[in-house]
């Protein structure tokens, strides 16, 4: 409690002393210490049986009443402090519960996002696998189609026999060759040819093929 000047309260203190108010009650009313009241009373000779005591009328001793009033006031202040502390504790508990609820909600949200991300990644991987399979299938179909076109252009494979005997060398083809449309269009009849012999194949070409094509 800060020290303050009590001189402005001289008359009030004198009146309370004459009424029999206790030093504790006066100190409480003026918000000072009991020691300050006692020192002020000695300094100004303010005792109940001192200045003008013989002339003052007899008054009732109020010390017990003062003590009771001070005790009641202190008790009320203590109760108020306890109530404020209880409210503060309740508010702190409420805030802690809200923080915990928010943290739990945030954890749940993050877990849901992670699960969604994992599902999306898995779906993306599945989609890429399907796409690769789809791309592979058309390529296989195109490859078969390309081979079919080549076979159509080059004609189907036929068996043949390469003969070399006393009368010379010859190439005998499968009689089915006459049914081959490419043979019928380009090779039917007696035509001179050029033969190129290599290690793994013998290539037969029409002799003067360009001129024959022009004449035809």
Buried (B, 14 or more C-beta within 10 A) or exposed (E): EEEEEBEEBEEEBBEBBBBBBBBBBBBBBBEBBBEBBEEBBEEBEBEBEEBEEEEEEEEEEBBEBBEEBBEEEEEEEEEEEEEEEEEEEEEEEEEEEEEEEEEEEEEEEEEEEEEEEEEEEEEEEEEEEEEEEEEEEEEEEEEEEEEEEEEEEEBEEEEEEEEEEEEEEEEEBEEEBEEBEEBEEBBEEEEEEEEEEEEEEEEEEBEBEEEEEEEE
